Amino acid sequence: MARRRTEAAVRASQANGARSRGPISLSGKAKSARNARKHGLFSPVEFDARVLSKADIELLDHLRDLGGGVWNANLLIREVHQALVRLRRVSVLIENANKDIDLILADKLSDLRVLGQRVEEVVRLSRYERRFRGRLDRLIRTAMKLDRDRACASLAN
């Protein structure tokens, strides 16, 4: 049974929730939605081994072995794959923007406005990277919990 949360914890959660709700106005919500689509970060994900590293593919294979073809395991694997691809996409965009920054800094006569735009882009993309990394971490923890639960159930039988 879950422990009851203290009043202080409830108040802290409410205060945090009040601060972190994202854009409120319709124009702010529309702008926020366009930002992610502009980079293609939330476009549909098809399996493409070229985007994934060897470690990513090994992780997916390991999850397939753990799942044994169970429908909820397959769904989890699909979500992990989606999170991996999105994380790789944003990582490439950040890497490219950082290369642009290096080139701009190497050219001492370059336009500082372009430098500022690239720095803002890296900051904006870093938020997506954090979001995708968090999603991937949560999914992996879920897979580990399912594996632990399955192992405990098999020991009990």
PyRosetta script that sets phi, psi and omega in degrees:
from pyrosetta import init, pose_from_sequence

init()
pose = pose_from_sequence("MARRRTEAAVRASQANGARSRGPISLSGKAKSARNARKHGLFSPVEFDARVLSKADIELLDHLRDLGGGVWNANLLIREVHQALVRLRRVSVLIENANKDIDLILADKLSDLRVLGQRVEEVVRLSRYERRFRGRLDRLIRTAMKLDRDRACASLAN")
pose.set_psi(1, 140.7)
pose.set_omega(1, -177.2)
pose.set_phi(2, -74.1)
pose.set_psi(2, 142.9)
pose.set_omega(2, 176.6)
pose.set_phi(3, -73.3)
pose.set_psi(3, 146.3)
pose.set_omega(3, 175.5)
pose.set_phi(4, -74.2)
pose.set_psi(4, 141.1)
pose.set_omega(4, 179.2)
pose.set_phi(5, -81.9)
pose.set_psi(5, 148.5)
pose.set_omega(5, 178.7)
pose.set_phi(6, -73.3)
pose.set_psi(6, 160.8)
pose.set_omega(6, 177.7)
pose.set_phi(7, -59.9)
pose.set_psi(7, -39.1)
pose.set_omega(7, -179.9)
pose.set_phi(8, -63.2)
pose.set_psi(8, -40.7)
pose.set_omega(8, 179.3)
pose.set_phi(9, -66.1)
pose.set_psi(9, -40.4)
pose.set_omega(9, 178.3)
pose.set_phi(10, -63.1)
pose.set_psi(10, -46.0)
pose.set_omega(10, 179.6)
pose.set_phi(11, -63.0)
pose.set_psi(11, -40.3)
pose.set_omega(11, 179.0)
pose.set_phi(12, -64.1)
pose.set_psi(12, -41.6)
pose.set_omega(12, 178.4)
pose.set_phi(13, -63.5)
pose.set_psi(13, -41.5)
pose.set_omega(13, 179.1)
pose.set_phi(14, -64.9)
pose.set_psi(14, -41.2)
pose.set_omega(14, 179.1)
pose.set_phi(15, -65.0)
pose.set_psi(15, -43.4)
pose.set_omega(15, 178.1)
pose.set_phi(16, -63.9)
pose.set_psi(16, -41.8)
pose.set_omega(16, 179.5)
pose.set_phi(17, -64.2)
pose.set_psi(17, -36.2)
pose.set_omega(17, 179.1)
pose.set_phi(18, -66.5)
pose.set_psi(18, -30.8)
pose.set_omega(18, -178.3)
pose.set_phi(19, -82.6)
pose.set_psi(19, -27.5)
pose.set_omega(19, -167.5)
pose.set_phi(20, -117.1)
pose.set_psi(20, 53.8)
pose.set_omega(20, -179.5)
pose.set_phi(21, -101.5)
pose.set_psi(21, 0.2)
pose.set_omega(21, 179.6)
pose.set_phi(22, 79.4)
pose.set_psi(22, -165.5)
pose.set_omega(22, -177.3)
pose.set_phi(23, -64.1)
pose.set_psi(23, 145.2)
pose.set_omega(23, -177.8)
pose.set_phi(24, -104.4)
pose.set_psi(24, -42.3)
pose.set_omega(24, -177.0)
pose.set_phi(25, -74.4)
pose.set_psi(25, 157.7)
pose.set_omega(25, 178.7)
pose.set_phi(26, -62.4)
pose.set_psi(26, -39.6)
pose.set_omega(26, -179.7)
pose.set_phi(27, -67.3)
pose.set_psi(27, -37.4)
pose.set_omega(27, 177.8)
pose.set_phi(28, -65.2)
pose.set_psi(28, -40.8)
pose.set_omega(28, 178.2)
pose.set_phi(29, -65.4)
pose.set_psi(29, -40.9)
pose.set_omega(29, 179.7)
pose.set_phi(30, -65.0)
pose.set_psi(30, -42.4)
pose.set_omega(30, 179.6)
pose.set_phi(31, -63.7)
pose.set_psi(31, -42.5)
pose.set_omega(31, 179.7)
pose.set_phi(32, -62.1)
pose.set_psi(32, -42.6)
pose.set_omega(32, 179.7)
pose.set_phi(33, -64.9)
pose.set_psi(33, -39.0)
pose.set_omega(33, 179.8)
pose.set_phi(34, -67.4)
pose.set_psi(34, -33.4)
pose.set_omega(34, -178.8)
pose.set_phi(35, -56.9)
pose.set_psi(35, -49.4)
pose.set_omega(35, -177.1)
pose.set_phi(36, -68.3)
pose.set_psi(36, -38.9)
pose.set_omega(36, -178.5)
pose.set_phi(37, -72.6)
pose.set_psi(37, -29.5)
pose.set_omega(37, -179.3)
pose.set_phi(38, -57.8)
pose.set_psi(38, -37.6)
pose.set_omega(38, -178.7)
pose.set_phi(39, -90.6)
pose.set_psi(39, -5.8)
pose.set_omega(39, -178.5)
pose.set_phi(40, 75.2)
pose.set_psi(40, 17.1)
pose.set_omega(40, -175.0)
pose.set_phi(41, -69.6)
pose.set_psi(41, -28.5)
pose.set_omega(41, -177.7)
pose.set_phi(42, -109.2)
pose.set_psi(42, 17.5)
pose.set_omega(42, 177.0)
pose.set_phi(43, -70.0)
pose.set_psi(43, 158.8)
pose.set_omega(43, -178.0)
pose.set_phi(44, -56.5)
pose.set_psi(44, 145.0)
pose.set_omega(44, -176.3)
pose.set_phi(45, -105.9)
pose.set_psi(45, 120.1)
pose.set_omega(45, 172.7)
pose.set_phi(46, -105.1)
pose.set_psi(46, 154.7)
pose.set_omega(46, 179.6)
pose.set_phi(47, -66.9)
pose.set_psi(47, 125.9)
pose.set_omega(47, 178.8)
pose.set_phi(48, -145.6)
pose.set_psi(48, 103.2)
pose.set_omega(48, -176.0)
pose.set_phi(49, -65.4)
pose.set_psi(49, -21.4)
pose.set_omega(49, -179.5)
pose.set_phi(50, -66.3)
pose.set_psi(50, -27.9)
pose.set_omega(50, -178.3)
pose.set_phi(51, -78.4)
pose.set_psi(51, -30.4)
pose.set_omega(51, -173.2)
pose.set_phi(52, -91.6)
pose.set_psi(52, 148.9)
pose.set_omega(52, 175.6)
pose.set_phi(53, -81.5)
pose.set_psi(53, 170.6)
pose.set_omega(53, 177.5)
pose.set_phi(54, -61.0)
pose.set_psi(54, -39.7)
pose.set_omega(54, 179.5)
pose.set_phi(55, -64.6)
pose.set_psi(55, -37.4)
pose.set_omega(55, 177.9)
pose.set_phi(56, -62.4)
pose.set_psi(56, -45.4)
pose.set_omega(56, -178.9)
pose.set_phi(57, -66.0)
pose.set_psi(57, -39.3)
pose.set_omega(57, 176.7)
pose.set_phi(58, -63.1)
pose.set_psi(58, -39.3)
pose.set_omega(58, 177.6)
pose.set_phi(59, -61.7)
pose.set_psi(59, -46.7)
pose.set_omega(59, 179.3)
pose.set_phi(60, -62.4)
pose.set_psi(60, -41.7)
pose.set_omega(60, 177.5)
pose.set_phi(61, -62.2)
pose.set_psi(61, -42.1)
pose.set_omega(61, 179.0)
pose.set_phi(62, -62.5)
pose.set_psi(62, -42.8)
pose.set_omega(62, 178.8)
pose.set_phi(63, -64.7)
pose.set_psi(63, -37.4)
pose.set_omega(63, 176.7)
pose.set_phi(64, -62.2)
pose.set_psi(64, -42.7)
pose.set_omega(64, 178.5)
pose.set_phi(65, -63.0)
pose.set_psi(65, -41.9)
pose.set_omega(65, 179.5)
pose.set_phi(66, -65.6)
pose.set_psi(66, -39.5)
pose.set_omega(66, -174.4)
pose.set_phi(67, -72.5)
pose.set_psi(67, -31.9)
pose.set_omega(67, 179.2)
pose.set_phi(68, 62.0)
pose.set_psi(68, 27.2)
pose.set_omega(68, 176.7)
pose.set_phi(69, 81.0)
pose.set_psi(69, 5.8)
pose.set_omega(69, 178.3)
pose.set_phi(70, -67.1)
pose.set_psi(70, 141.8)
pose.set_omega(70, -172.2)
pose.set_phi(71, -59.0)
pose.set_psi(71, -42.1)
pose.set_omega(71, -178.2)
pose.set_phi(72, -71.1)
pose.set_psi(72, -27.6)
pose.set_omega(72, 175.0)
pose.set_phi(73, -69.4)
pose.set_psi(73, -40.0)
pose.set_omega(73, 177.9)
pose.set_phi(74, -63.4)
pose.set_psi(74, -39.9)
pose.set_omega(74, 177.3)
pose.set_phi(75, -63.5)
pose.set_psi(75, -43.4)
pose.set_omega(75, 178.8)
pose.set_phi(76, -62.6)
pose.set_psi(76, -42.4)
pose.set_omega(76, 178.8)
pose.set_phi(77, -62.0)
pose.set_psi(77, -41.9)
pose.set_omega(77, 178.9)
pose.set_phi(78, -62.6)
pose.set_psi(78, -40.9)
pose.set_omega(78, 179.2)
pose.set_phi(79, -68.8)
pose.set_psi(79, -38.0)
pose.set_omega(79, 176.4)
pose.set_phi(80, -63.5)
pose.set_psi(80, -43.8)
pose.set_omega(80, 178.3)
pose.set_phi(81, -59.1)
pose.set_psi(81, -45.9)
pose.set_omega(81, 179.7)
pose.set_phi(82, -60.4)
pose.set_psi(82, -44.0)
pose.set_omega(82, 179.3)
pose.set_phi(83, -64.5)
pose.set_psi(83, -40.4)
pose.set_omega(83, 178.5)
pose.set_phi(84, -62.3)
pose.set_psi(84, -46.2)
pose.set_omega(84, -178.6)
pose.set_phi(85, -63.9)
pose.set_psi(85, -44.2)
pose.set_omega(85, 179.9)
pose.set_phi(86, -64.2)
pose.set_psi(86, -39.0)
pose.set_omega(86, 177.7)
pose.set_phi(87, -64.1)
pose.set_psi(87, -42.2)
pose.set_omega(87, 179.0)
pose.set_phi(88, -65.3)
pose.set_psi(88, -40.7)
pose.set_omega(88, 179.1)
pose.set_phi(89, -58.1)
pose.set_psi(89, -50.5)
pose.set_omega(89, -176.8)
pose.set_phi(90, -68.5)
pose.set_psi(90, -33.4)
pose.set_omega(90, 178.2)
pose.set_phi(91, -63.3)
pose.set_psi(91, -40.0)
pose.set_omega(91, 178.0)
pose.set_phi(92, -65.0)
pose.set_psi(92, -42.6)
pose.set_omega(92, 178.9)
pose.set_phi(93, -62.4)
pose.set_psi(93, -41.8)
pose.set_omega(93, 178.7)
pose.set_phi(94, -65.3)
pose.set_psi(94, -42.9)
pose.set_omega(94, 179.3)
pose.set_phi(95, -60.5)
pose.set_psi(95, -43.1)
pose.set_omega(95, 179.4)
pose.set_phi(96, -65.4)
pose.set_psi(96, -41.7)
pose.set_omega(96, 178.5)
pose.set_phi(97, -64.3)
pose.set_psi(97, -39.0)
pose.set_omega(97, 177.7)
pose.set_phi(98, -65.4)
pose.set_psi(98, -36.6)
pose.set_omega(98, 176.0)
pose.set_phi(99, -64.0)
pose.set_psi(99, -41.3)
pose.set_omega(99, 176.7)
pose.set_phi(100, -60.2)
pose.set_psi(100, -42.4)
pose.set_omega(100, 179.2)
pose.set_phi(101, -61.5)
pose.set_psi(101, -44.1)
pose.set_omega(101, 178.5)
pose.set_phi(102, -59.9)
pose.set_psi(102, -42.1)
pose.set_omega(102, 179.2)
pose.set_phi(103, -65.5)
pose.set_psi(103, -41.2)
pose.set_omega(103, 179.2)
pose.set_phi(104, -63.9)
pose.set_psi(104, -43.2)
pose.set_omega(104, -179.4)
pose.set_phi(105, -67.2)
pose.set_psi(105, -31.3)
pose.set_omega(105, 178.7)
pose.set_phi(106, -68.7)
pose.set_psi(106, -30.1)
pose.set_omega(106, 178.2)
pose.set_phi(107, -95.1)
pose.set_psi(107, 98.9)
pose.set_omega(107, -172.8)
pose.set_phi(108, -64.9)
pose.set_psi(108, -17.4)
pose.set_omega(108, -179.0)
pose.set_phi(109, -98.4)
pose.set_psi(109, 11.2)
pose.set_omega(109, -175.1)
pose.set_phi(110, -71.5)
pose.set_psi(110, 166.8)
pose.set_omega(110, -178.8)
pose.set_phi(111, -76.8)
pose.set_psi(111, 119.2)
pose.set_omega(111, -178.9)
pose.set_phi(112, -68.2)
pose.set_psi(112, -23.3)
pose.set_omega(112, 178.7)
pose.set_phi(113, -63.2)
pose.set_psi(113, -41.3)
pose.set_omega(113, 178.8)
pose.set_phi(114, -65.3)
pose.set_psi(114, -39.6)
pose.set_omega(114, 177.4)
pose.set_phi(115, -59.4)
pose.set_psi(115, -46.4)
pose.set_omega(115, 178.7)
pose.set_phi(116, -60.3)
pose.set_psi(116, -39.3)
pose.set_omega(116, 179.0)
pose.set_phi(117, -64.7)
pose.set_psi(117, -41.3)
pose.set_omega(117, 179.9)
pose.set_phi(118, -67.4)
pose.set_psi(118, -39.6)
pose.set_omega(118, 178.4)
pose.set_phi(119, -64.1)
pose.set_psi(119, -43.6)
pose.set_omega(119, 177.3)
pose.set_phi(120, -61.1)
pose.set_psi(120, -38.8)
pose.set_omega(120, 178.9)
pose.set_phi(121, -63.2)
pose.set_psi(121, -42.6)
pose.set_omega(121, 178.9)
pose.set_phi(122, -62.8)
pose.set_psi(122, -42.5)
pose.set_omega(122, 179.4)
pose.set_phi(123, -62.6)
pose.set_psi(123, -46.0)
pose.set_omega(123, -178.7)
pose.set_phi(124, -63.7)
pose.set_psi(124, -45.4)
pose.set_omega(124, -179.4)
pose.set_phi(125, -67.5)
pose.set_psi(125, -30.6)
pose.set_omega(125, 178.8)
pose.set_phi(126, -63.1)
pose.set_psi(126, -32.4)
pose.set_omega(126, 176.7)
pose.set_phi(127, -63.4)
pose.set_psi(127, -43.5)
pose.set_omega(127, 177.8)
pose.set_phi(128, -64.8)
pose.set_psi(128, -40.0)
pose.set_omega(128, 179.4)
pose.set_phi(129, -60.1)
pose.set_psi(129, -44.7)
pose.set_omega(129, 178.0)
pose.set_phi(130, -60.5)
pose.set_psi(130, -42.9)
pose.set_omega(130, -179.0)
pose.set_phi(131, -63.0)
pose.set_psi(131, -46.4)
pose.set_omega(131, -178.7)
pose.set_phi(132, -68.4)
pose.set_psi(132, -38.0)
pose.set_omega(132, 178.7)
pose.set_phi(133, -64.9)
pose.set_psi(133, -41.3)
pose.set_omega(133, 177.2)
pose.set_phi(134, -62.6)
pose.set_psi(134, -42.1)
pose.set_omega(134, 178.5)
pose.set_phi(135, -61.5)
pose.set_psi(135, -45.3)
pose.set_omega(135, 179.2)
pose.set_phi(136, -62.3)
pose.set_psi(136, -44.2)
pose.set_omega(136, 179.4)
pose.set_phi(137, -60.7)
pose.set_psi(137, -43.3)
pose.set_omega(137, 179.4)
pose.set_phi(138, -63.8)
pose.set_psi(138, -40.7)
pose.set_omega(138, 179.6)
pose.set_phi(139, -65.3)
pose.set_psi(139, -40.2)
pose.set_omega(139, 179.1)
pose.set_phi(140, -66.3)
pose.set_psi(140, -40.3)
pose.set_omega(140, 176.3)
pose.set_phi(141, -62.0)
pose.set_psi(141, -39.0)
pose.set_omega(141, 177.4)
pose.set_phi(142, -62.5)
pose.set_psi(142, -43.3)
pose.set_omega(142, 179.0)
pose.set_phi(143, -62.7)
pose.set_psi(143, -41.5)
pose.set_omega(143, 179.3)
pose.set_phi(144, -64.4)
pose.set_psi(144, -39.5)
pose.set_omega(144, 179.4)
pose.set_phi(145, -66.0)
pose.set_psi(145, -43.0)
pose.set_omega(145, 178.0)
pose.set_phi(146, -61.0)
pose.set_psi(146, -40.5)
pose.set_omega(146, 179.0)
pose.set_phi(147, -65.3)
pose.set_psi(147, -42.9)
pose.set_omega(147, 178.3)
pose.set_phi(148, -62.3)
pose.set_psi(148, -45.1)
pose.set_omega(148, -179.8)
pose.set_phi(149, -62.3)
pose.set_psi(149, -40.9)
pose.set_omega(149, 179.6)
pose.set_phi(150, -65.6)
pose.set_psi(150, -40.3)
pose.set_omega(150, 178.9)
pose.set_phi(151, -64.8)
pose.set_psi(151, -41.3)
pose.set_omega(151, 179.0)
pose.set_phi(152, -65.3)
pose.set_psi(152, -39.2)
pose.set_omega(152, 179.7)
pose.set_phi(153, -66.0)
pose.set_psi(153, -38.2)
pose.set_omega(153, 179.9)
pose.set_phi(154, -70.6)
pose.set_psi(154, -32.1)
pose.set_omega(154, 176.4)
pose.set_phi(155, -69.3)
pose.set_psi(155, -34.0)
pose.set_omega(155, -178.6)
pose.set_phi(156, -70.9)
pose.set_psi(156, -27.1)
pose.set_omega(156, -178.2)
pose.set_phi(157, -83.4)
pose.dump_pdb("model.pdb")
